[in-house]
C-alpha cells in the first residue's frame, strides 16, 4: 500500500513515516522544509520537496495514486497564531483544501488529519468528549476546526473517508534517543524547559493564575509513539469501514506546567530556574481528553505516555543532540 505523509520531515510526521516503513508500507513524504528538518527524513521513503499551497505542485504530486493521505503539514504554535492569524489560516486551511480537492479529482479516498484539542477552547466539561462544543480560543485551534468542517463536507459531498485525530499534547522521543522534537519556533513546554535547563537559562512559566490545582495550565500529554499508533489504527479503520470519524488522542490524565517542571528536575537531577511570566494570549485553563471513544472503537491503549517516560525520552534526545 502507498501512503502519502505530508510534513514528514517534522516531529510527528517523521515518526509516522518510520512506523509505516517498518510495517512494510510504501511511503512518499512531502515537505517544504520550511520548518521541517532534512535530517529527519527516512531514506527508505520517496521524498518530494514542495509547498502544498502551490496548486500546480499538488496536482503534480497526485499524479501518483495513494491508498491514503496522512496530513501533518501545518503550523502549530498557538502563540504565533495570535501574532499572525493570516499565516495560520492561509497555511493550515488552504493546504488541506488543495489536498482534498486533488484527492477528489484523482480518486484518492482516505484522508487522516492531524487536528488538535485546541478546537475545544475552554471546554464545558473535563475530561473532554468528542461531543463537547468547539469554541477555539486562538487562530491555531480555529484553523484546525475549519479543516475538520471542510473534511466533513468533502466526506458528505464527495464520499472521501476521513479521520480527524484531535491530539492532546504530543511529547517525548524515541527510546534510543535517535528521534525527537525540534520545532522552529519551539512553543512546547517540555522541550522549552529542557532547553532552558541545558542552556543554563531561566524558564518562563507563562501564567500562574489559571483556575487549576496550582494556578498553571493543565494538559493531557501523549507520547509520540502512542500518537503514531493511533494513526495506524485510524488507517486500518477507514480501510475496513468507510466513513467520517473524529477521535480524541490522549490519556485522560492531566499534568500542570509546574508538574512538568518538577518531573524535568527529577529526571535530570538539576534545578530549573523558573521565572513567572504573564499568561500567553489564547491559552485555555485545562485540556484533558476523554479517550473512551478511540479506546472502544479502535482498541487504542497507550504504552509510553506516563509522564516520567515522556520526560526521560525527551531528556535523552536533547542530551544526544547537544
N, C-alpha and C positions, 0 to 999 in steps of 0.2 A: 504494500500500500504506500502511496505517495502523500506526504503531508507537507504543507507549506507552513512554516513558522515565521511570522513577522516579528521583528525585534529580537531575532535570535542571537544577536551579539550583546544583548542586555542581560541583566541579572537573572530573572526568571526564565526568559526565553532561551538562554544558553543551557540552563539545567534541563529544560524541556527537550531541546534538540538532542542532548546527550542521552536522555532516557529513551526517546523514541528510536534513536540509532542503536542503542543497546538492545532494544526489543525487536530489532530487525526491520523497522520501517525505513523507507526511502525518504530522506528529508531534504527539502530546499529551504534555505534560510534567506530571508530578505531583510536588509537593514541599511539605513542611510549612513551608519557610523557617526552620525551627528552627536549621539550620546552613548552609543554602543561602543564596544571595545573589540578591536580586531583579534586580540589575543584570546578572547572568549569564544571565538568561533571554533566549532568542531570540524576538523579536516575531513571527516567522513561525509559531511553534508555538502550539497551543492550550495555555493554562496552567490547571491546576486545583490550587488550594491545599488541602491536607488531610493528615491523618495516616493512614498505612497500617495502624496498629494499630486504627483505628476501623472495625470490620466494616461498619456501615451505609454509611460513606463509600466503602469498597472496593466494596460491592455497587452503589452508585450509579455509581461510576466505570466499572464493567464492563457497564453498560447499553449502552455503545458497544462495537462489535466491533473488535478489533485483530488484525492479522496476526501480531504478535509483541510480546512484552514484554521490554524490556531493563532489568534491575533493578539500579540503582546505589544506591538509598536505603539507607543503613546507616551506623553509626558505625564509625570506622576507627582509633582510637588504641589501640595495644597497651597503653601505659602507663595510660591511663584505664580500660581494661577490667580491669586488675589492681586498680585502686582501687574500681571499681564494676561487678562482674560482672553484677549484676542488670540494669543498664541495657543491657548488650550482649546478653544472652540474650533479654531482652524485645523490644528494638527489632529486632535483626538477624534473629532466628529467627521471631518471630510475624508480623512484617510480610510476610516471604516466604511463610509458611504461608497467611496470609489471601489473598494474591495467587493462589497456586497453587490453592487451593480454589475461588476465584471463577472462575478460568480454566476449571476442570473444569465448573462449572455453566453457563458461557456459551459453551463451545466455542472458547475461545481456546487454541491448542495449542502455541505456540512460546515458550519461555522461555530467556533468556540471563541468566546470573547473574554478578555481579561478585564472584568469590571471591578467594582470596589464597594466596600462598606460605606464609603463616602456618599453613596446615593441616599442613605438614610438621614443624614444630617444629625440633629439631636433627636434620637428616637423616642417614641412614646412608651416603649417598654424594653426592659433588659432581662434576659437576653433577647436579641432581635430576631424575629422570624422573617421569612421572605415576604410575608403578607403585610409587614409593617409599612406605614406611609413613607413615601420617598420625598424628602424635603432637604436637598443638599444645602450646605452652608458655605460652599465655595465653588468657583467655576470648575475646578477639577472634578468634583463629585457631580456637578451638573452636566459636564461633558460626557461622563460615563453613563449617566441616566439617559441623555439624549441618544447615545448609541444603542442602549437597550431598547428604547422606543422604536428606533429605526429598524432594529433587528426584528422586533415583534411584527411590524408591518410587512417586512420582507418575508417573514415566515407565513403570514396570512395571505399575502397577495401573490407571492412567487414560490411558495412551498419550499423554501430553504429551511433545513433543520438547524436550530440554533441552541446554544447553551451559553448563558451568561453566568460566569462564576464571580460572585461578589467576595473578593478577598478581604479578609481582615488582615492584620499587618504581617506581610511576608518578611521572614527574617532567617538568619542562620546561614550556614555554609556547608560544603561537603565535609564528610567525616575525615578525609585525609588532608584538608586544607588547600586543595588544589583549585577550588572554585568558590566564589563568594560574591559579596555585594560591593559594588563600586559605582555609585551614581555621580553624575556631574550635572547640576549641583547635588550634593548629598543632603537629603532632608530627613532621613530616617534616624530615629533616636539611638538605636543600638550601635550602628557604625559611628555616629557622631560622638557618643560617649567614649567608645574605644579609641577613636582618633584623637580626641582631646587628651585622654589619659596617656596614650603613647607619645603624643607630641608635647607633653608637659604643659598643656594649655588649659584654661578654665572651660568648663562645660556650661553653656547657658541653658538653664531649666526654664522653659517658657510657660509661665502661668502657675501660680500656687494657690489660686482662689477658686478653683473649679468645684462643683458640687459632687465631690468624690471622697473616698475614705481618707485621703491625706492631702487633698487640695490640688493634686496634679492629675492630668488626663489619664484615663484608664483605657487600655486597648487589649484586644484579643490577638495573640501572636501565633502565627502558623509557620512551621519550618518549611523552607523552600522545597525540601524533598517530599514532604507531605502534600504541599501545594501541587507539585508536579504529578503526584499520584492521583489527585483529584481530576486533573486534566485527562489522564489516561482513562479513568473511569467514565468521564463525560464523553470521551471519544467512543468508547465501547457502547455507551447508551444511545448516541444518535446513529451509530452504525446499525444497531439492532432495532431501535424504535424511533421512527421519525417523529418530529415534533419540535416544540419550543419550550425550553426549560430554564429555570433560574434556581441557582443554589448558592447559599452561603458557604464559604470555606473558612472555617475557624474551629476553635476547640470548645467554646462555651465557657472559657475561663478568662478573666481579665487581670492585667497587671498594671499598676500605676507607673508613671515615669520615675518616681522615687524608687520603686521596687526594681526597675531596670537598672538604675544606678547602683543600688545595693548588690544586685547579682553580678554586675561587672566587677565591683570591688571584691566580691567573694571569689570569683573565678580568677581574677588577676592577682589577688593578694595585695592590691595597691589602693590608695585613697584617691577618689576623684575630687578635683577642685570644682565644686558646684557653685555657680553664680545664679541666683534667682533673677529672672528677667520677666518683663511683661508678657502677657498672652500673645500668641500669634493670632491674627485675624482669621476667623473661619474654623477654628478648632472646636470640635464637639467635646462635651464633657466625658462621655463614656460610650464606647462601642464594643459590645460583646456579642458574638454570634450565638444564635440558636442553630446548631448544626444538625438538628434531628432529621431534616428532610434529606440531606445528602447522605447521612448515615443510613437511613432506612431505604432510600430508593437506589443508592449506588453502592452501599456497603462500605462507605468511607470510614477509615479508622486510623487517625494519625498515630505515627510511631515515634516521631522525633521532636514533638512540639512541646515537651516540658521546657520551662524557661531555662533551666540550667544547661540542657543540651544545646538549645539555641545559642546561648551566650558562649558556651565553650567552643562550639564550632566556628562562630564568628570571630572569637578571640584568636583562635588558631589561624584562621585565614588572614587576618590583619597582621599577625606576627610574621607569618610566612612571607608576606608582601614587603614588609619593612626592611 
